[in-house]
């Protein structure tokens, strides 16, 4: 019997332009990539047939390349569209999954478009107020880093003398 050489642990593995910790499990470390949730990470592990509890540092180059390909084009690998983070894109009406800098760029462009057309959400973004219907009586009292206190009437001060 010939023994296979024991594979060395890589402390950093580069997948999708992100350095992942080699000491963590594949399932957990994939969630450190911006735009990949735990559900999408689970789908990637199942599609690539990689054990979720295996440490990321023990992935081979082929497995890392396979994970990279799945992240770039998940629809090609039959990952369901309901897992994608950009369904029915307004520009081309396709289901896509964005990660990393393309996700932040697209989000910024969406906010700029909402501000430009002066939608309700765009106006709330431009005023620095909450967008999703939260109450503002007690929360969101900071105005660009400054804390705003409660302003009392003049009559209230005079009564306490």
C-alpha positions in Angstrom: 0.0 0.0 0.0 1.2 3.4 -0.8 0.4 6.2 1.5 -0.9 9.5 0.2 1.0 12.6 1.3 -0.8 14.5 3.9 -2.1 17.7 2.6 -0.9 20.9 4.3 -3.4 23.4 5.7 -3.4 26.7 3.9 -4.2 29.5 6.3 -5.8 31.7 3.6 -7.8 30.5 0.6 -8.7 33.0 -2.1 -12.2 32.5 -3.5 -14.3 35.2 -5.3 -11.6 37.9 -4.7 -11.9 37.3 -0.9 -9.3 35.8 1.5 -11.1 33.1 3.5 -9.8 31.7 6.8 -8.4 28.2 6.3 -9.1 27.2 9.9 -12.9 27.5 9.6 -15.3 25.1 7.9 -16.2 25.7 4.2 -19.8 26.3 5.1 -19.0 29.1 7.6 -16.1 30.7 5.7 -18.1 31.1 2.5 -20.5 33.4 4.4 -17.6 35.9 4.8 -17.9 36.7 1.1 -20.1 39.8 0.6 -23.4 38.7 -0.9 -23.3 35.0 0.2 -25.7 34.0 3.0 -25.7 30.8 5.0 -28.4 29.4 2.7 -26.5 30.2 -0.5 -23.3 28.7 1.2 -25.2 25.5 1.9 -26.3 25.4 -1.8 -22.8 25.9 -3.0 -21.4 23.1 -0.7 -24.2 20.7 -1.9 -23.7 21.5 -5.6 -19.9 21.1 -5.4 -20.3 17.9 -3.3 -18.0 19.3 -0.7 -18.3 18.3 3.0 -19.6 21.4 4.9 -17.6 20.7 8.0 -14.3 20.3 6.2 -11.8 23.0 6.8 -11.3 25.6 4.0 -7.5 25.2 4.2 -7.8 21.6 3.0 -9.6 22.5 -0.3 -7.7 21.5 -3.4 -7.2 24.0 -6.3 -9.9 22.2 -8.3 -12.4 22.4 -5.5 -11.7 26.1 -5.0 -12.0 26.8 -8.7 -15.3 24.8 -8.7 -16.7 27.0 -5.9 -15.6 30.1 -7.7 -17.4 29.0 -10.9 -20.6 28.3 -8.9 -20.5 31.7 -7.3 -20.0 33.4 -10.7 -22.8 31.6 -12.5 -25.1 29.8 -10.0 -27.9 29.4 -12.5 -25.6 27.2 -14.7 -25.3 24.8 -11.8 -29.0 24.6 -11.2 -29.1 26.5 -8.0 -32.8 27.7 -7.6 -33.4 31.4 -8.5 -35.2 32.1 -5.2 -31.8 32.0 -3.5 -30.4 34.8 -5.7 -30.0 38.3 -4.2 -31.1 40.1 -7.4 -34.3 38.7 -8.8 -35.9 40.4 -11.9 -33.2 43.0 -12.4 -34.9 46.2 -13.5 -32.4 46.7 -16.4 -32.6 43.3 -18.1 -35.3 41.4 -16.1 -33.0 38.5 -15.3 -32.3 36.6 -12.1 -28.7 37.1 -11.0 -26.6 36.7 -7.9 -24.1 39.5 -7.1 -21.2 39.3 -4.8 -18.4 41.6 -3.6 -17.9 45.0 -5.2 -20.5 44.4 -8.0 -23.1 44.1 -5.2 -22.2 47.4 -3.5 -21.9 49.1 -6.9 -25.4 47.9 -7.9 -26.9 48.9 -4.5 -25.4 52.4 -4.8 -26.8 52.8 -8.3 -30.2 51.6 -7.2 -30.3 54.2 -4.4 -29.1 56.9 -6.8 -31.9 56.0 -9.2 -34.5 56.2 -6.4 -33.2 59.6 -5.4 -33.2 60.8 -9.0 -36.9 59.8 -9.7 -37.8 61.1 -6.2 -39.5 58.0 -5.1 -40.6 57.8 -1.4 -37.6 55.6 -0.6 -35.3 57.9 -2.5 -36.5 60.9 -0.6 -36.0 59.1 2.8 -32.5 58.1 1.7 -31.6 61.6 0.8 -32.9 63.0 4.1 -31.1 60.3 6.1 -34.3 59.0 7.6 -35.3 55.3 7.9 -36.6 53.9 4.6 -38.6 50.8 5.6 -41.4 52.3 7.7 -39.8 52.3 11.2 -41.1 54.7 13.8 -39.0 57.8 14.4 -40.3 59.2 17.7 -37.7 57.5 19.9 -35.2 56.0 17.4 -33.1 57.5 14.6 -32.4 60.7 16.6 -28.8 61.1 15.4 -28.2 63.6 12.7 -24.9 63.0 10.9 -23.1 61.9 14.0 -24.5 64.4 16.4 -27.0 63.2 19.1 -30.1 65.3 19.4 -31.7 65.6 22.8 -35.3 66.4 23.7 -36.0 70.1 23.5 -38.1 71.4 26.4 -40.3 74.4 26.4 -39.3 77.6 28.2 -42.3 77.4 30.6 -41.2 74.0 31.8 -37.9 75.4 33.0 -39.5 78.3 34.9 -41.9 76.1 36.8 -39.0 74.1 38.4 -37.4 77.0 40.2 
